[in-house]
Amino acid sequence: MSVTRKIALIGTCVLALAACTSGTASMSASPGIVLVAGATGRTGTAVVGQLLTEGYTVRALVRDPVKARAAFGDRVSYFTGDVTDPATLTPAMQGADAVISAIGAKGAKGPSRPEVIDYAGVRNLAVAASVAGVRQFVLVSSRSATQKEHPLNRMFGNVLIWKLKGEDALRASGVPYTIIRPGGLGNGEPGEKAFVIEQGDKSAGQTTIARSDLATVCVQALKHPEALNRTFEVNTVDGSPVTDWRARFAELKPDPSM
Ligand SMILES: NC(=O)c1ccc[n+]([C@@H]2O[C@H](COP(=O)([O-])OP(=O)(O)OC[C@H]3O[C@@H](n4cnc5c(N)ncnc54)[C@H](OP(=O)(O)O)[C@@H]3O)[C@@H](O)[C@H]2O)c1
């Protein structure tokens, strides 16, 4: 583990300990400032909504502030930025406690292809977060990110290959992170669903999760230091909802040090 990553991890653990010793159960005792990249996307919008409900101060990193303001009004602050342009990320990161990225490529080719957004864009965010001293970076990646022969790579500009490279850039950045690999995304309401959380990226056939449920996982990851430096797959099935996220995250193995 690099010295930078050790120092960042110690800082995060001290914060979590302070929250616990002050009689609270989680880091949400004093919700911090969270920058949401991809805030105007479908998952990002759900993430913003849940952060606001939980009392976080939300910054939206957006390409189109007019579109964003129509969605969130005065409930969030806006930072105009593009993940392909590192200079635009610096102001948004200054003073942020955490970042949640739900950015994603559009099209297999062209300026918003996976290489540019899911790899270089994530890398640019991770570097900016590291420079700003951000304490946690939650990245929405994808199930099957490690499966080079997956048909999605042929269909969609090697999207999974580039997502894995984006994950690796975050791991190498020294910023404490949580990498979430959802199954296929849907637009349903969050429900009485059981979350299936796995590691190892083994093929499990077709799995799905509603974007609103994925947003729940992103926000819960912020609240529990047990989620730090973990990578996991997630989908939902019919069943009882999670009641103890701390215990679920605590079951996960930390990623090997880079
Ligand atoms: N679809 C699936 O079944 C599936 C499965 C597994 C994982 N995922 C991943 O889950 C994540 C969320 O998916 P989603 O469908 O909710 O996303 P989405 O609705 O397509 O939103 C993508 C977001 O990325 C932003 N973005 C794209 N290029 C950008 C740039 N250059 N600078 C700044 N922002 C940029 C978009 O901004 P604008 O609002 O300005 O366009 C948008 O807010 C993605 O990473 C996706 O690959 C998806």
The ligand as an SDF file (V2000), in Angstrom:
LIG
                    3D

 48 52  0  0  0  0  0  0  0  0999 V2000
  -27.1980    0.5410  -18.3700 N   0  0  0  0  0  0  0  0  0  0  0  0
  -26.8670   -0.5370  -17.6830 C   0  0  0  0  0  0  0  0  0  0  0  0
  -27.5750   -1.5680  -17.6900 O   0  0  0  0  0  0  0  0  0  0  0  0
  -25.6200   -0.5240  -16.8510 C   0  0  0  0  0  0  0  0  0  0  0  0
  -25.1770   -1.7080  -16.2540 C   0  0  0  0  0  0  0  0  0  0  0  0
  -24.0510   -1.6770  -15.4240 C   0  0  0  0  0  0  0  0  0  0  0  0
  -23.3750   -0.4660  -15.2180 C   0  0  0  0  0  0  0  0  0  0  0  0
  -23.8130    0.6760  -15.8310 N   0  0  0  0  0  0  0  0  0  0  0  0
  -23.0980    1.9250  -15.5520 C   0  0  0  0  0  0  0  0  0  0  0  0
  -23.8060    2.6440  -14.5490 O   0  0  0  0  0  0  0  0  0  0  0  0
  -23.4810    4.0410  -14.6510 C   0  0  0  0  0  0  0  0  0  0  0  0
  -24.7680    4.8470  -14.6150 C   0  0  0  0  0  0  0  0  0  0  0  0
  -25.5670    4.4710  -15.7290 O   0  0  0  0  0  0  0  0  0  0  0  0
  -26.8490    5.3540  -16.1330 P   0  0  0  0  0  0  0  0  0  0  0  0
  -27.5360    4.5950  -17.2180 O   0  0  0  0  0  0  0  0  0  0  0  0
  -27.5960    5.7650  -14.9340 O   0  0  0  0  0  0  0  0  0  0  0  0
  -26.1030    6.6460  -16.7330 O   0  0  0  0  0  0  0  0  0  0  0  0
  -26.6940    7.7890  -17.7050 P   0  0  0  0  0  0  0  0  0  0  0  0
  -28.1220    8.0390  -17.3940 O   0  0  0  0  0  0  0  0  0  0  0  0
  -26.3260    7.4570  -19.1200 O   0  0  0  0  0  0  0  0  0  0  0  0
  -25.8400    9.0490  -17.2230 O   0  0  0  0  0  0  0  0  0  0  0  0
  -24.4900    9.1900  -17.5580 C   0  0  0  0  0  0  0  0  0  0  0  0
  -24.0190   10.4910  -16.9670 C   0  0  0  0  0  0  0  0  0  0  0  0
  -22.6460   10.6840  -17.3640 O   0  0  0  0  0  0  0  0  0  0  0  0
  -22.4940   12.0430  -17.6680 C   0  0  0  0  0  0  0  0  0  0  0  0
  -21.3730   12.2900  -18.5590 N   0  0  0  0  0  0  0  0  0  0  0  0
  -21.1120   11.6580  -19.7400 C   0  0  0  0  0  0  0  0  0  0  0  0
  -20.0140   12.2230  -20.2950 N   0  0  0  0  0  0  0  0  0  0  0  0
  -19.6020   13.2050  -19.4560 C   0  0  0  0  0  0  0  0  0  0  0  0
  -18.5420   14.1470  -19.4870 C   0  0  0  0  0  0  0  0  0  0  0  0
  -17.6700   14.2080  -20.5110 N   0  0  0  0  0  0  0  0  0  0  0  0
  -18.3930   15.0060  -18.4400 N   0  0  0  0  0  0  0  0  0  0  0  0
  -19.2800   14.9710  -17.4070 C   0  0  0  0  0  0  0  0  0  0  0  0
  -20.3170   14.1270  -17.3310 N   0  0  0  0  0  0  0  0  0  0  0  0
  -20.4690   13.2540  -18.3460 C   0  0  0  0  0  0  0  0  0  0  0  0
  -23.7990   12.4180  -18.3610 C   0  0  0  0  0  0  0  0  0  0  0  0
  -23.9290   13.8230  -18.3690 O   0  0  0  0  0  0  0  0  0  0  0  0
  -25.1570   14.5770  -19.1320 P   0  0  0  0  0  0  0  0  0  0  0  0
  -26.3220   14.4700  -18.1780 O   0  0  0  0  0  0  0  0  0  0  0  0
  -24.6280   15.9590  -19.2990 O   0  0  0  0  0  0  0  0  0  0  0  0
  -25.3790   13.8470  -20.4330 O   0  0  0  0  0  0  0  0  0  0  0  0
  -24.7880   11.7110  -17.4630 C   0  0  0  0  0  0  0  0  0  0  0  0
  -25.1020   12.5430  -16.3610 O   0  0  0  0  0  0  0  0  0  0  0  0
  -22.6600    4.1800  -15.9370 C   0  0  0  0  0  0  0  0  0  0  0  0
  -21.2960    4.1800  -15.6240 O   0  0  0  0  0  0  0  0  0  0  0  0
  -23.0040    2.9010  -16.7010 C   0  0  0  0  0  0  0  0  0  0  0  0
  -21.9860    2.5240  -17.5990 O   0  0  0  0  0  0  0  0  0  0  0  0
  -24.9160    0.6600  -16.6230 C   0  0  0  0  0  0  0  0  0  0  0  0
  1  2  1  0
  2  3  2  0
  2  4  1  0
  4  5  1  0
  4 48  2  0
  5  6  2  0
  6  7  1  0
  7  8  2  0
  8  9  1  0
  8 48  1  0
  9 10  1  0
  9 46  1  0
 10 11  1  0
 11 12  1  0
 11 44  1  0
 12 13  1  0
 13 14  1  0
 14 15  2  0
 14 16  1  0
 14 17  1  0
 17 18  1  0
 18 19  2  0
 18 20  1  0
 18 21  1  0
 21 22  1  0
 22 23  1  0
 23 24  1  0
 23 42  1  0
 24 25  1  0
 25 26  1  0
 25 36  1  0
 26 27  1  0
 26 35  1  0
 27 28  2  0
 28 29  1  0
 29 30  1  0
 29 35  2  0
 30 31  1  0
 30 32  2  0
 32 33  1  0
 33 34  2  0
 34 35  1  0
 36 37  1  0
 36 42  1  0
 37 38  1  0
 38 39  2  0
 38 40  1  0
 38 41  1  0
 42 43  1  0
 44 45  1  0
 44 46  1  0
 46 47  1  0
M  CHG  2   8   1  16  -1
M  END
$$$$
